[in-house]
Every structure is written in structure tokens, then in C-alpha cells.
Amino acid sequence: MPEHVKKKLQDEIEILEHELNHELPKELKKAVALGDLSENAEYHMAKQRQEFVRARLGQLKKRMADLSLINMANIPRDKAALGSTLVIYDSTKEEEIEYKLVTSEESDVTKGLISTSSPIGRALMGKKVGDTTTVVTPNGKRELEVLKLTTIHDEAE
């Protein structure tokens, strides 16, 4: 897992754990002191926030565990996969575009960083130079041909 992704997830986990363990208990204590809990908006909002924070923490910890299981040895050396950079020809737009396949945390379409779970990312996964694929995007169907492929292994050398 890229170090900056790990740090970003860890930072969010630490902020949420602090909120869950320190700030929300104080808010709940104050709200309880206001009396009748059945019509206590502050109490209900703090409880809702507490549930949201717990759920988000669960998601983040699962994502960290999933990302830590990525084994570089399992990433193919001859096909598009996580970390690959591809130059593709989009016959629909009649232009060459460079994409890098990244984790969802790193994706930024404006910089050509495409998540492996996005429609274009999924369509390009496993492709080799010369392969073509059709991808359905919100803007319609696109025909993509792989012109050049650099895998994460090529970049490491």
C-alpha cells in the first residue's frame, strides 16, 4: 500500500477515534444534563454522530486491512493492474490519454489517476498493449485501445 494512502487513512482513523472517545462522550453528558431525553435534540444528534463515527471507523479499518493484503508478487508484469500507467487511444474522442491505475483513495481524474474500481479502471484492468475495450461512462460509450503499458514493476526498476 502506498505510504501516503496509509497515512491518510491512519490520520482519519485517529481523528475519528479521538472524537468517539473524548468529544462525543462530553457532548452526550451535557445533553443528558439538559433533562428529558425523548425531546432532547442535542442528545439525539450526538447519538447519531456517534453511530456514524463508529460505522466510518469500521469502514476505514477494513479498508486498511484490505490494502495491507495487496501482494506485489500477485500484480501481473505484462497486463494492466494497480500501479500501471497506460497510454490509450480513445477513438470516441479521437485523442491519446494517459491514465494511471490507483486505489480509490488516490484517484483524481483531472490528473489522470483512475481508480481500479471506476468504470474506466475496471475496463482497463488485465489489458495488454494492442487490446481494445468498450467502457460505458456517464457520457456514453467509449472505445479505448491500449497503446503503451508500464506496470508498477517496470516503474520500480
C-alpha positions in Angstrom: 0.0 0.0 0.0 1.4 3.4 -0.9 2.7 5.2 2.2 0.7 8.4 1.6 -2.6 6.4 1.4 -1.8 4.6 4.6 -1.0 7.9 6.3 -4.3 9.5 5.0 -6.4 6.6 6.3 -4.5 6.5 9.6 -4.9 10.2 10.2 -8.7 10.0 9.6 -8.9 7.0 12.0 -7.0 8.9 14.7 -9.3 12.0 14.3 -12.5 9.9 14.5 -11.2 7.8 17.4 -10.5 11.0 19.3 -14.0 12.3 18.6 -15.6 9.0 19.6 -13.6 8.6 22.8 -13.3 12.2 24.0 -15.6 14.7 22.3 -18.8 12.7 21.9 -18.9 11.4 25.5 -18.7 15.1 26.7 -21.5 16.1 24.3 -23.7 13.2 25.5 -23.0 14.1 29.1 -24.0 17.7 28.5 -27.1 16.7 26.6 -28.2 14.2 29.4 -27.8 17.0 31.9 -30.4 19.0 29.9 -33.1 16.6 31.1 -35.9 14.7 29.2 -34.1 12.6 26.6 -37.2 11.9 24.5 -37.3 15.5 23.2 -33.6 16.3 23.6 -32.3 17.2 20.1 -28.7 17.6 21.3 -28.7 14.1 22.7 -30.2 12.6 19.6 -27.7 14.4 17.3 -24.8 13.3 19.5 -26.0 9.7 19.4 -26.5 9.8 15.6 -23.0 11.3 15.2 -21.6 8.5 17.5 -23.2 5.8 15.3 -21.8 7.5 12.1 -18.3 7.8 13.6 -18.4 4.1 14.7 -19.5 3.0 11.2 -16.9 5.1 9.4 -14.2 3.8 11.7 -15.2 0.3 10.8 -15.1 1.1 7.1 -11.6 2.7 7.4 -10.1 -0.1 9.4 -11.5 -2.7 7.0 -10.0 -0.7 4.1 -6.6 -0.5 5.8 -6.7 -4.3 6.3 -7.7 -4.9 2.6 -5.0 -2.6 1.3 -2.4 -4.2 3.6 -3.1 -7.6 1.9 -2.0 -6.3 -1.5 0.9 -8.6 -2.5 3.2 -7.1 -5.1 4.1 -10.6 -6.3 0.5 -11.1 -7.4 0.4 -7.9 -9.6 1.0 -9.1 -13.2 4.1 -7.9 -15.0 2.6 -7.9 -18.5 -1.0 -6.7 -18.0 -2.6 -3.6 -16.6 -3.2 -3.7 -12.9 -2.9 -1.5 -9.8 0.0 1.0 -10.3 0.1 0.6 -14.1 0.4 3.6 -16.4 -1.3 3.3 -19.7 -1.4 5.4 -22.8 -4.7 4.8 -24.5 -6.3 5.9 -27.7 -9.9 7.0 -27.2 -11.4 6.6 -30.7 -14.6 8.3 -29.4 -12.8 11.5 -28.6 -10.0 10.8 -31.2 -7.2 11.5 -28.7 -4.5 9.8 -26.7 -4.9 9.9 -22.9 -2.5 8.7 -20.2 -4.1 7.0 -17.1 -2.5 5.6 -14.0 -4.5 2.9 -12.2 -4.6 3.7 -8.5 -6.5 2.9 -5.3 -9.8 4.8 -4.8 -8.1 7.0 -2.1 -5.6 8.3 -4.7 -7.9 8.8 -7.6 -8.0 12.2 -9.3 -9.4 12.1 -12.8 -8.1 15.6 -13.5 -4.6 14.3 -13.0 -5.2 11.1 -14.9 -5.3 9.0 -11.7 -8.1 6.4 -12.3 -9.3 4.1 -9.5 -9.2 0.4 -10.3 -12.8 0.3 -9.2 -14.1 3.0 -11.6 -15.7 2.0 -14.9 -12.6 3.0 -16.9 -10.3 1.4 -14.4 -12.2 -1.9 -14.4 -12.3 -1.8 -18.2 -8.5 -1.4 -18.4 -7.6 -4.0 -15.8 -5.9 -7.0 -17.3 -5.4 -5.4 -20.7 -2.2 -5.6 -22.8 -0.7 -3.3 -25.5 -3.0 -3.7 -28.6 -6.1 -4.7 -26.6 -9.3 -2.7 -27.1 -12.2 -2.3 -24.8 -15.5 -0.6 -24.7 -16.4 1.2 -21.5 -19.8 2.8 -20.6 -19.3 6.1 -18.8 -21.9 8.7 -17.8 -21.0 10.5 -21.1 -21.8 7.4 -23.1 -19.8 4.5 -24.6 -16.0 4.9 -25.2 -13.7 2.8 -27.3 -10.3 2.5 -25.8 -7.1 0.9 -27.2 -4.0 0.3 -25.1 -1.0 1.9 -27.0 1.6 1.7 -24.2 1.7 -0.1 -20.8 4.1 0.5 -17.9 3.4 -1.8 -14.9 4.3 -1.0 -11.3 7.2 -3.5 -11.7 8.6 -1.5 -14.7 8.5 1.7 -12.7 10.3 0.1 -9.7 13.3 -0.9 -11.9 
